[in-house]
Structure formats: C-alpha cells, structure tokens
C-alpha cells in the first residue's frame, strides 16, 4: 500500500491529459510535449496507491508559461477549475475526496476502491486574503503551501524573502483553524517566519539540501523544525532534486540517500513519499527504473526492510489519521 504526499492530478487534467485512460492510451494522444506521462488512475492502482495529496496548483505567468495568472483573480480561477475536476472525478467513481482523519482511516480500512484524495493548495495566491480561508476549508482543502515561487504571501523557490504582512495573517489564520502548512517551496526566511507563528507543518515533497544545494530543498535545521511539529517529509522523484547537477539519470539509490539522511536526523518515522510525478516533468527525468507510476514501489527495495512500510504509507497514515 502506498500514500503519496504530492500529485498534481487536476493540473495535468486541465493541461489536456485524460487520467482515466490507460497509460499507453494517454501517451498515444498526450498533448504535453517533451514530458512522457507516467501517472494515470490505472497506474496508481497498479502501484497500490490508496491515498494521495492532490494539489490545487495555480501556475503564475512566466516566460515559459505566458498564459499563467498575473493576479489573485486568475489564480483563483485556476484553483476553482481544478477543484471542479476533482469533484467530477469523484462523481465518476475515479477518486474519493477525504476531509478528515476519520475518513482517511475508514477509507484505508475499507475494501479496495478508487484512491482517496486529500486536497493540498500549492501556492496560496488563489486565496484573496486570510478571511478567504474558510471558503477553501469548506471546499475541502486541508493543507496549504504558501509559496511556489514568490507569491503575495511568501518568498519561495528561487525567490528569497520572508512572509509578507498578508502571509503572516494567513499563516496565523491557518494555525487558528488547524489547517496544516506545507513547507515545500518556502524560502528560508519565510520558513522561519512560519515556524515562529507555529502552525502544524509538513513538507509534502522536499529533498535534502545537504545532498542537493538550493532553497528548494530542506536544510537540516528545517528538517528538525518539521519533526518538532510531529511532521512528515515526502521524497521527490525528480532527478535534478535527487543528485546534484543531474537533469536526468539519478538512481533510486541516490534517492535512498536522501531517505537515510532524513532518518539519521529525525528518524525513519518522518520519511515518506511525495513523488510529484508528472508535476512538470515526465519519465525522462524520473529516477532510472521508474518509467511509470507503477514502478514507484521499486524504490522501497533500496530501504531497510523494517522501514519500508513506514515510508510507503504508515508514516503519512499516522499523520493523517492524527491531525487531518
């Protein structure tokens, strides 16, 4: 059984990928160029996936994404469109949206069925402000990452800076409403601003800076801070985040080195999966031997036998059933 801390499912669907197709069928008609698809509902089932964190990810306008959002209205429209995708998938029997730890427990203890999805907002720009948070909570969002690159709320990947005034208000509101914060993508200054406010914190998809430099990855001090919050950290399956200087060709043993590093710092019960597969990259950039989502469990063979179940699912399961 697998629980994956980060999959951009609806974002891919709105890019024209029909995840209800078998993988070969999707690849035959895939409109996304240069990124060979790895992840469909059938692949997820073949891998043994029972629950994932499914994102609401609004893409900002950049030179590489000229149709991205430029303001809150555009970011909100993207997130609402993705929310509608998840709801339509649930109506069609392809997924089951999960809103509480009790629902996660019942889903995992029940008969096999469609994967459960916990909604995670990646980048907080879809929120108008802190007062908008209850709307998204009512819609089912249970975790929020304030940053991707820079947002109106926080410095992020490749965009140094702390929490803005709006960011402080949002993180405080998240703490008060017991909405967990995803520290992935936060710049160092923003991370430590968050830690000072003290919401519940995890990192859905972050590898170790000790092995790959850069503010996209977690420093040892950040890892310890997340552990103090009883948080869990998901490992990313992107070669550039696994081996320093790689664009492709990282190995599963390279990724296992990140798992071992985290375990040495804070214990194996903090280490989990956050694959991000098809999150802006395809099979060309996954680790060697992982050409489709059903191959993901091969990673577990690189870990100590007594810790494989924890990394595969039990660590996220414990966190979800305790705190969601």
C-alpha positions in Angstrom: 0.0 0.0 0.0 1.2 3.5 -0.9 0.3 7.0 0.3 1.9 9.8 -1.8 2.2 13.3 -0.4 2.1 15.1 -3.7 0.4 14.6 -7.1 -0.7 17.4 -9.5 -3.6 15.4 -10.8 -6.1 18.1 -11.7 -3.4 20.4 -13.1 -2.5 17.7 -15.5 -6.1 17.1 -16.5 -6.6 20.8 -17.3 -3.5 20.5 -19.5 -5.4 18.0 -21.6 -4.3 14.7 -20.0 -7.1 12.3 -19.5 -6.0 10.3 -16.4 -8.9 7.9 -16.8 -7.1 6.4 -19.9 -4.6 3.5 -19.6 -1.1 4.9 -19.7 -0.4 3.6 -23.2 -3.6 5.3 -24.4 -2.7 8.6 -22.7 0.8 8.6 -24.2 -0.7 8.0 -27.7 -2.7 11.2 -27.5 -0.8 13.2 -24.9 -0.9 17.0 -25.7 2.1 17.8 -23.4 5.2 17.8 -25.4 8.6 16.7 -24.1 7.3 15.1 -20.9 6.4 11.4 -21.2 3.4 10.8 -18.9 3.8 8.4 -16.1 0.7 8.8 -14.0 -2.9 7.7 -14.6 -5.6 6.2 -12.3 -4.8 2.7 -13.6 -1.1 3.2 -12.9 -1.9 4.5 -9.4 -4.0 1.4 -8.7 -1.3 -0.9 -10.1 1.2 0.6 -7.7 -1.0 0.0 -4.7 -1.8 3.7 -4.1 -4.6 4.2 -1.6 -4.3 7.9 -0.7 -2.6 10.9 -2.1 -2.4 14.6 -1.5 -3.9 16.0 -4.7 -2.9 19.6 -5.4 -4.7 22.7 -6.4 -1.8 24.4 -8.3 -2.2 27.7 -9.9 0.6 28.4 -12.4 1.8 32.0 -12.5 2.8 33.8 -15.7 6.5 33.3 -16.5 8.4 33.4 -19.8 7.8 29.7 -20.0 4.1 29.9 -19.1 2.7 33.0 -20.8 -0.9 32.0 -20.1 -0.3 31.8 -16.3 -2.0 34.1 -13.8 -1.0 37.6 -13.1 -3.3 38.4 -10.1 -5.5 36.8 -7.5 -8.5 36.6 -9.8 -6.5 34.5 -12.3 -5.0 32.3 -9.6 -8.4 31.7 -8.1 -10.0 30.8 -11.4 -7.3 28.1 -12.0 -7.8 26.6 -8.5 -11.6 26.6 -8.8 -11.3 24.8 -12.2 -9.1 22.2 -10.6 -11.5 21.8 -7.7 -14.3 21.1 -10.2 -12.1 18.4 -11.8 -11.7 16.6 -8.5 -15.4 16.8 -7.8 -16.3 15.4 -11.3 -13.8 12.6 -10.8 -15.4 11.7 -7.5 -18.9 11.8 -9.2 -17.5 9.4 -11.8 -16.1 7.0 -9.2 -12.4 7.7 -10.1 -11.4 9.1 -6.7 -12.8 9.7 -3.2 -12.2 13.1 -1.6 -11.2 12.8 2.0 -11.7 15.6 4.5 -10.8 14.2 7.9 -8.6 11.7 9.7 -11.7 9.6 10.4 -12.5 9.5 6.7 -8.9 8.5 5.9 -9.0 5.7 8.4 -12.3 4.4 7.1 -11.0 4.5 3.5 -7.8 2.7 4.3 -9.6 0.0 6.4 -12.4 -0.5 3.9 -12.5 -2.5 0.7 -10.3 -1.7 -2.2 -11.7 1.1 -4.3 -10.7 4.3 -6.0 -7.8 6.3 -4.5 -8.6 8.7 -1.7 -7.5 12.3 -2.3 -6.7 14.9 0.3 -6.7 18.4 -1.2 -3.5 20.5 -0.9 -3.2 24.0 -2.2 0.3 24.5 -3.6 1.0 28.3 -3.6 -1.6 30.4 -1.8 -2.3 33.1 -4.4 -5.8 31.7 -5.1 -6.8 33.0 -1.6 -8.0 36.6 -1.7 -6.7 37.1 1.9 -6.8 35.4 5.3 -10.6 36.0 5.5 -11.0 33.8 2.4 -9.5 30.8 4.2 -12.9 29.4 5.5 -14.2 29.2 1.9 -11.4 26.9 0.8 -11.7 24.9 4.0 -15.4 24.4 3.3 -14.4 23.3 -0.2 -12.2 20.5 1.3 -8.7 22.0 1.3 -6.8 20.6 4.2 -3.2 21.7 3.6 -1.7 24.9 2.1 1.8 25.7 0.9 2.1 29.5 0.9 4.7 29.6 -1.8 5.8 28.1 -5.1 8.0 30.8 -6.4 7.3 34.1 -4.8 3.6 34.7 -4.0 1.7 37.5 -2.4 2.2 35.6 0.9 5.8 34.4 1.0 9.2 34.1 -0.6 9.7 30.8 -2.4 11.8 28.7 -4.7 14.4 30.9 -6.4 12.7 34.0 -4.8 14.2 34.9 -1.5 12.1 36.5 1.1 10.1 36.1 4.3 6.3 36.1 4.9 4.6 39.3 3.8 2.1 41.0 6.1 -0.6 39.1 4.3 1.4 35.9 4.7 1.6 36.4 8.4 -2.1 36.9 8.6 -2.8 33.8 6.5 -0.4 31.6 8.5 -1.9 32.8 11.8 -5.4 32.0 10.5 -4.2 28.6 9.4 -2.8 27.9 12.8 -6.1 29.0 14.5 -8.2 26.9 12.1 -5.8 23.9 12.5 -5.1 23.8 8.7 -1.7 22.3 8.1 1.0 24.1 6.3 3.2 22.5 3.6 6.7 23.9 3.9 7.8 22.7 0.5 8.9 25.6 -1.7 9.3 28.1 1.2 12.4 30.3 1.1 14.4 30.0 4.3 13.3 33.4 5.6 9.6 32.5 5.1 10.1 29.1 6.7 11.5 30.6 9.9 8.7 33.2 9.9 6.2 30.3 9.7 8.0 28.3 12.5 7.7 31.4 14.7 3.9 31.5 14.2 3.6 27.8 14.8 1.0 26.2 12.6 1.1 22.4 12.1 3.8 21.8 9.4 4.8 19.1 7.0 6.8 19.0 3.7 4.8 17.2 1.1 7.6 17.0 -1.5 11.1 18.1 -0.4 14.5 16.5 -0.6 17.6 17.2 1.4 19.7 20.3 0.9 22.7 18.5 2.4 22.8 16.4 -0.8 21.4 19.0 -3.4 22.1 22.7 -2.7 19.4 25.3 -3.1 16.5 26.9 -1.4 14.1 24.4 -3.0 15.4 21.8 -0.6 15.3 21.4 3.2 18.3 22.3 5.4 19.0 20.1 8.3 17.6 22.8 10.7 14.4 22.9 8.7 14.0 19.1 8.9 14.4 19.2 12.7 11.9 22.0 12.9 9.3 20.0 11.0 10.0 17.0 13.2 9.4 19.1 16.3 5.9 19.7 14.9 5.5 15.9 14.5 5.6 16.5 10.8 6.4 14.1 7.9 8.5 14.8 4.8 7.8 13.3 1.3 10.6 12.4 -1.1 10.5 13.9 -4.7 11.2 11.7 -7.7 12.8 14.3 -9.9 16.5 13.7 -10.9 17.5 17.3 -10.5 16.3 17.2 -6.9 17.9 13.8 -6.2 21.5 14.2 -7.4 23.4 17.5 -7.5 24.0 18.6 -11.1 21.7 16.0 -12.7 19.0 16.8 -15.2 18.2 13.1 -15.7 19.6 9.7 -14.8 19.5 9.9 -11.0 19.2 6.4 -9.4 16.9 5.0 -6.8 20.0 4.5 -4.6 20.6 8.3 -4.9 17.1 8.9 -3.7 17.5 6.4 -0.9 20.5 8.5 0.3 18.0 11.4 1.0 15.8 9.0 3.0 18.8 7.8 5.0 19.9 11.4 5.7 16.5 12.4 7.0 16.3 9.2 9.1 19.7 10.0 10.6 18.4 13.5 11.6 14.9 12.8 12.8 14.1 9.1 12.5 12.5 6.8 9.8 9.0 7.7 11.1 9.4 11.1 9.5 10.2 9.8 6.0 7.6 9.2 3.3 6.7 9.6 -0.3 5.9 12.9 -2.1 6.7 11.8 -5.7 5.4 14.8 -7.6 5.4 12.5 -10.7 4.1 14.4 -13.7 4.4 17.6 -11.8 6.1 19.5 -14.6 8.4 16.6 -15.6 7.9 13.2 -17.2 9.6 9.8 -17.4 12.7 11.4 -18.9 13.6 13.0 -15.5 12.4 10.3 -13.1 15.0 8.0 -11.5 16.3 5.2 -13.6 13.9 2.3 -13.4 10.8 4.4 -12.7 9.3 4.8 -16.2 5.7 4.8 -14.9 3.9 5.3 -11.7 3.5 1.5 -11.2 7.3 1.3 -10.9 7.4 3.6 -7.9 7.4 0.8 -5.3 10.8 -0.3 -6.7 12.3 2.5 -4.5 11.3 0.7 -1.4 13.7 -2.1 -2.1 16.5 0.3 -1.5 15.4 0.9 2.1 15.9 -1.2 5.2 13.3 -3.9 5.3 11.9 -2.8 8.7 11.2 0.7 7.5 9.7 0.1 4.1 6.1 0.0 5.2 6.6 3.3 7.1 7.9 5.1 4.1 5.4 3.5 1.8 2.3 4.5 3.8 2.4 4.1 7.5 4.1 7.5 8.3 1.6 9.5 6.3 -1.2 7.3 7.6 -0.2 8.1 11.2 -0.1 11.8 10.5 -3.3 12.0 8.5 -5.4 10.0 11.0 -4.0 12.0 13.9 -4.1 15.6 12.5 -6.3 15.9 9.5 
